[in-house]
Amino acid sequence: MNKVFMNGYYQGVVETAPATLSAAKVEQLAVTMTILHLRLAGESVTTIHDFLANDIHADPRIINKYINLSANKLKFSQAQVMQLAFKE
């Protein structure tokens, strides 16, 4: 895994997230997107966890909540966050 690229990926999600989202929801979105991206790239759960915890310093509770979810559940979580962002 290219940690510089993935750090930029995570930061890009944070910086481009809708302004209507809370900081916690932005972090949830960034963590779930990063987990999904790295899982699809074939990285192990341990590698993903260590990257998010040690390099990104993401909230451990958020990491632990989403690290073992299936791809479909991660996508659903992302959709729920985006739905909150665009609620009228």
C-alpha positions, 0 to 999 in steps of 0.5 A, a space after each residue: 500500500 502506498 501510504 502517501 497516496 492513501 493519506 491523500 485519498 483520506 484527506 481528499 474525502 474529508 476536504 470534499 465532503 459536503 459542508 452540511 455534515 458534522 465532523 463525526 459524519 465526515 470521519 465516518 465517511 472517510 473511514 468507510 471509503 478508505 476501508 472499502 478502497 483498501 479492501 478492494 485493493 486486497 489489503 488485509 484487515 490488520 493493515 487497514 486497521 493499522 493504517 487508519 489508527 497509526 497513520 491517519 489517527 482516526 477515531 478507534 471507535 469508528 474504525 472498530 465499528 466498520 473494519 469488519 463490515 462487508 462491502 455492501 454494508 460499507 456502501 450502505 453506510 456511505 449512502 446513509 451519510 450522503 443522504 444526511 448531507 442532502 436532506 431538505 
